[in-house]
């Protein structure tokens, strides 16, 4: 993650795309809370913004403060974090208070931050779950292919051993099943086996 390291378009104040970067989702009126450090006094810090625009691309998450311009010295203007520097992403729906997105984030070299932390984004209007869904989908794609995808595309469907189409979330369970080469050979029923016909319907 990095603070005030995003190049912005001079007119729209939108982030200038990196090479091979495609922005997939944008939402306005989003507040940000970044809690860095381990929580002990002197070792932790907070960065807040009450109103901004959040973007997510196939490379990174970008947040732009709507209340300042990029010439503001020492202000919180932008925040960014590569998708590969995020983990444990969640969409929290507390009983009291607004729904929010949360993720653990790591700092990048030269990013004006010295430690990782917890990122929280509060969506004042709709868009929080959609943002979370895009992020989750992109992370699944990165883990699946080992590459940064160019576009937001759902993972392809697959078929389990039963021939039934199943969601990607069950893939780990299916892959945990032994292959045919690992199964012991079937030698038929025991020599003295007699079926119990009374229990059959």
C-alpha positions as a Markdown table, in Angstrom:
| # | Residue | x | y | z |
|---|---|---|---|---|
| 1 | Unk | 0.0 | 0.0 | 0.0 |
| 2 | Unk | 1.1 | 3.6 | -0.6 |
| 3 | Unk | 0.1 | 7.1 | 0.4 |
| 4 | Unk | 0.0 | 9.9 | -2.1 |
| 5 | Unk | 1.8 | 7.9 | -4.8 |
| 6 | Unk | -1.0 | 7.9 | -7.5 |
| 7 | Unk | -0.7 | 9.9 | -10.6 |
| 8 | Unk | -4.0 | 11.8 | -11.3 |
| 9 | Unk | -5.5 | 13.3 | -14.3 |
| 10 | Unk | -5.2 | 17.1 | -14.0 |
| 11 | Unk | -8.8 | 17.7 | -15.0 |
| 12 | Unk | -10.9 | 14.8 | -13.6 |
| 13 | Unk | -8.5 | 13.9 | -10.7 |
| 14 | Unk | -9.1 | 10.3 | -11.7 |
| 15 | Unk | -6.1 | 7.9 | -11.5 |
| 16 | Unk | -4.0 | 7.5 | -14.6 |
| 17 | Unk | -3.9 | 3.9 | -15.6 |
| 18 | Unk | -0.7 | 1.9 | -15.4 |
| 19 | Unk | 0.5 | -0.2 | -18.4 |
| 20 | Unk | -2.0 | -3.0 | -19.0 |
| 21 | Unk | -4.3 | -1.7 | -16.3 |
| 22 | Unk | -8.1 | -1.7 | -16.7 |
| 23 | Unk | -10.4 | -0.1 | -14.1 |
| 24 | Unk | -13.3 | -2.3 | -13.3 |
| 25 | Unk | -15.4 | -0.5 | -10.7 |
| 26 | Unk | -15.8 | 3.0 | -9.3 |
| 27 | Unk | -17.8 | 4.3 | -6.4 |
| 28 | Unk | -18.2 | 7.8 | -5.0 |
| 29 | Unk | -19.0 | 9.0 | -1.4 |
| 30 | Unk | -16.8 | 6.4 | 0.2 |
| 31 | Unk | -15.0 | 7.0 | 3.5 |
| 32 | Unk | -11.7 | 5.4 | 4.3 |
| 33 | Unk | -10.0 | 4.3 | 7.5 |
| 34 | Unk | -6.5 | 2.9 | 7.4 |
| 35 | Unk | -5.2 | 1.6 | 10.8 |
| 36 | Unk | -1.4 | 0.8 | 10.6 |
| 37 | Unk | 0.8 | -0.9 | 13.1 |
| 38 | Unk | 0.2 | -3.3 | 16.0 |
| 39 | Unk | -2.1 | -1.1 | 18.1 |
| 40 | Unk | 0.5 | -0.1 | 20.7 |
| 41 | Unk | 1.0 | 3.6 | 21.4 |
| 42 | Unk | 3.9 | 5.0 | 19.4 |
| 43 | Unk | 3.8 | 2.0 | 17.0 |
| 44 | Unk | 0.5 | 2.6 | 15.3 |
| 45 | Unk | -1.2 | 5.3 | 13.2 |
| 46 | Unk | -4.4 | 6.1 | 11.5 |
| 47 | Unk | -5.3 | 7.7 | 8.2 |
| 48 | Unk | -8.8 | 8.9 | 7.6 |
| 49 | Unk | -10.9 | 10.4 | 4.8 |
| 50 | Unk | -14.6 | 11.1 | 5.1 |
| 51 | Unk | -15.4 | 11.5 | 1.4 |
| 52 | Unk | -13.6 | 10.1 | -1.6 |
| 53 | Unk | -13.8 | 8.0 | -4.7 |
| 54 | Unk | -12.6 | 4.4 | -4.7 |
| 55 | Unk | -11.5 | 2.5 | -7.8 |
| 56 | Unk | -10.5 | -1.1 | -8.4 |
| 57 | Unk | -8.6 | -2.3 | -11.4 |
| 58 | Unk | -7.0 | -5.6 | -12.4 |
| 59 | Unk | -3.9 | -4.4 | -10.7 |
| 60 | Unk | -4.8 | -2.3 | -7.6 |
| 61 | Unk | -7.2 | -0.5 | -5.4 |
| 62 | Unk | -7.1 | 3.3 | -5.6 |
| 63 | Unk | -8.8 | 5.8 | -3.3 |
| 64 | Unk | -8.9 | 9.6 | -4.1 |
| 65 | Unk | -9.8 | 12.2 | -1.6 |
| 66 | Unk | -12.6 | 14.3 | -3.0 |
| 67 | Unk | -12.0 | 17.2 | -0.6 |
| 68 | Unk | -8.5 | 18.2 | -1.7 |
| 69 | Unk | -6.5 | 18.6 | -4.9 |
| 70 | Unk | -3.2 | 16.9 | -5.8 |
| 71 | Unk | -1.2 | 20.1 | -5.1 |
| 72 | Unk | -2.2 | 20.0 | -1.4 |
| 73 | Unk | 1.0 | 19.6 | 0.6 |
| 74 | Unk | 1.1 | 17.1 | 3.4 |
| 75 | Unk | -2.6 | 16.1 | 2.9 |
| 76 | Unk | -4.1 | 12.7 | 2.4 |
| 77 | Unk | -4.7 | 12.9 | -1.3 |
| 78 | Unk | -4.6 | 9.3 | -2.6 |
| 79 | Unk | -4.2 | 5.8 | -1.3 |
| 80 | Unk | -3.3 | 2.7 | -3.3 |
| 81 | Unk | -2.5 | -0.9 | -2.8 |
| 82 | Unk | -1.8 | -3.7 | -5.3 |
| 83 | Unk | -4.3 | -6.5 | -5.2 |
| 84 | Unk | -1.4 | -8.9 | -4.5 |
| 85 | Unk | -0.7 | -7.0 | -1.3 |
| 86 | Unk | -4.1 | -7.6 | 0.1 |
| 87 | Unk | -5.5 | -10.5 | 2.1 |
| 88 | Unk | -8.3 | -11.6 | 4.3 |
| 89 | Unk | -10.9 | -9.5 | 2.4 |
| 90 | Unk | -14.3 | -9.3 | 4.0 |
| 91 | Unk | -17.6 | -7.5 | 3.6 |
| 92 | Unk | -18.9 | -6.7 | 7.1 |
| 93 | Unk | -22.5 | -6.2 | 7.9 |
| 94 | Unk | -22.8 | -5.1 | 11.5 |
| 95 | Unk | -26.1 | -4.9 | 13.3 |
| 96 | Unk | -25.4 | -1.3 | 14.1 |
| 97 | Unk | -23.6 | 1.0 | 11.8 |
| 98 | Unk | -22.9 | 1.0 | 8.1 |
| 99 | Unk | -21.7 | -2.0 | 6.1 |
| 100 | Unk | -18.1 | -1.8 | 5.1 |
| 101 | Unk | -15.3 | -3.6 | 3.2 |
| 102 | Unk | -12.3 | -4.7 | 5.1 |
| 103 | Unk | -8.9 | -6.1 | 4.1 |
| 104 | Unk | -5.4 | -6.7 | 5.5 |
| 105 | Unk | -2.9 | -4.6 | 3.5 |
| 106 | Unk | 0.9 | -4.6 | 3.2 |
| 107 | Unk | 3.1 | -1.6 | 2.5 |
| 108 | Unk | 5.2 | -1.3 | -0.6 |
| 109 | Unk | 8.7 | 0.1 | -0.8 |
| 110 | Unk | 8.7 | 3.9 | -1.1 |
| 111 | Unk | 5.0 | 4.1 | -0.4 |
| 112 | Unk | 5.3 | 6.7 | 2.5 |
| 113 | Unk | 4.0 | 4.0 | 5.0 |
| 114 | Unk | 6.2 | 1.9 | 7.2 |
| 115 | Unk | 3.9 | -0.9 | 8.3 |
| 116 | Unk | 0.9 | -2.9 | 7.1 |
| 117 | Unk | -2.5 | -2.5 | 8.5 |
| 118 | Unk | -6.2 | -2.9 | 8.2 |
| 119 | Unk | -8.1 | -1.0 | 5.4 |
| 120 | Unk | -11.8 | -0.3 | 5.9 |
| 121 | Unk | -14.0 | 1.4 | 3.2 |
| 122 | Unk | -17.5 | 2.6 | 4.2 |
| 123 | Unk | -19.9 | 3.0 | 1.3 |
| 124 | Unk | -22.4 | 5.8 | 2.0 |
| 125 | Unk | -24.4 | 4.7 | -1.1 |
| 126 | Unk | -24.8 | 1.3 | -2.8 |
| 127 | Unk | -21.7 | -0.3 | -4.2 |
| 128 | Unk | -19.9 | -1.9 | -1.2 |
| 129 | Unk | -20.8 | -5.5 | -2.0 |
| 130 | Unk | -20.2 | -5.0 | -5.7 |
| 131 | Unk | -16.7 | -3.7 | -4.9 |
| 132 | Unk | -16.0 | -6.6 | -2.6 |
| 133 | Unk | -17.3 | -9.1 | -5.2 |
| 134 | Unk | -15.0 | -7.7 | -7.9 |
| 135 | Unk | -12.0 | -7.8 | -5.5 |
| 136 | Unk | -12.8 | -11.4 | -4.5 |
| 137 | Unk | -13.3 | -12.5 | -8.1 |
| 138 | Unk | -10.0 | -10.9 | -9.2 |
| 139 | Unk | -8.1 | -12.6 | -6.3 |
| 140 | Unk | -9.6 | -16.0 | -7.2 |
| 141 | Unk | -8.5 | -15.4 | -10.8 |
| 142 | Unk | -4.9 | -14.5 | -9.7 |
| 143 | Unk | -4.7 | -17.6 | -7.4 |
| 144 | Unk | -6.1 | -19.8 | -10.2 |
| 145 | Unk | -3.9 | -18.7 | -13.0 |
| 146 | Unk | -0.9 | -17.1 | -11.2 |
| 147 | Unk | -1.2 | -14.1 | -13.5 |
| 148 | Unk | -2.8 | -10.6 | -13.4 |
| 149 | Unk | -6.0 | -10.9 | -15.5 |
| 150 | Unk | -6.7 | -8.1 | -18.0 |
| 151 | Unk | -10.5 | -8.0 | -17.4 |
| 152 | Unk | -13.0 | -9.0 | -14.8 |
| 153 | Unk | -14.2 | -12.4 | -15.9 |
| 154 | Unk | -15.8 | -15.2 | -13.8 |
| 155 | Unk | -13.8 | -18.4 | -13.4 |
| 156 | Unk | -14.9 | -21.1 | -15.8 |
| 157 | Unk | -17.4 | -23.7 | -14.6 |
| 158 | Unk | -16.2 | -27.2 | -14.0 |
| 159 | Unk | -17.7 | -30.6 | -13.4 |
| 160 | Unk | -17.2 | -32.7 | -10.4 |
| 161 | Unk | -16.7 | -36.5 | -10.4 |
| 162 | Unk | -20.5 | -37.0 | -10.4 |
| 163 | Unk | -20.9 | -35.0 | -13.6 |
| 164 | Unk | -22.7 | -32.2 | -11.8 |
| 165 | Unk | -21.8 | -28.6 | -12.5 |
| 166 | Unk | -20.6 | -27.0 | -9.2 |
| 167 | Unk | -19.4 | -23.5 | -8.1 |
| 168 | Unk | -15.8 | -22.6 | -8.0 |
| 169 | Unk | -15.9 | -22.3 | -4.2 |
| 170 | Unk | -16.2 | -26.1 | -4.0 |
| 171 | Unk | -13.1 | -26.7 | -6.1 |
| 172 | Unk | -10.8 | -27.4 | -3.2 |
| 173 | Unk | -13.1 | -30.1 | -1.9 |
| 174 | Unk | -13.3 | -31.8 | -5.3 |
| 175 | Unk | -9.6 | -31.5 | -5.8 |
| 176 | Unk | -9.1 | -33.2 | -2.4 |
| 177 | Unk | -10.6 | -36.4 | -3.7 |
| 178 | Unk | -8.1 | -39.1 | -4.7 |
| 179 | Unk | -7.6 | -39.7 | -8.4 |
| 180 | Unk | -8.3 | -43.1 | -10.0 |
| 181 | Unk | -4.6 | -43.9 | -9.8 |
| 182 | Unk | -4.7 | -43.5 | -6.1 |
| 183 | Unk | -7.7 | -45.7 | -5.4 |
| 184 | Unk | -7.0 | -49.4 | -4.4 |
| 185 | Unk | -8.0 | -52.0 | -7.0 |
| 186 | Unk | -11.5 | -53.5 | -6.5 |
| 187 | Unk | -11.3 | -57.3 | -6.0 |
| 188 | Unk | -15.1 | -58.0 | -5.7 |
| 189 | Unk | -17.1 | -59.1 | -2.6 |
| 190 | Unk | -15.6 | -61.4 | 0.0 |
| 191 | Unk | -15.7 | -65.1 | -0.9 |
| 192 | Unk | -18.4 | -66.0 | 1.7 |
| 193 | Unk | -20.5 | -62.8 | 1.2 |
| 194 | Unk | -24.3 | -63.3 | 1.2 |
| 195 | Unk | -26.5 | -60.3 | 0.5 |
| 196 | Unk | -29.2 | -59.5 | 3.0 |
| 197 | Unk | -32.2 | -59.4 | 0.7 |
| 198 | Unk | -34.6 | -58.7 | 3.6 |
| 199 | Unk | -33.4 | -55.2 | 4.0 |
| 200 | Unk | -33.9 | -54.3 | 0.4 |
| 201 | Unk | -37.1 | -52.5 | -0.6 |
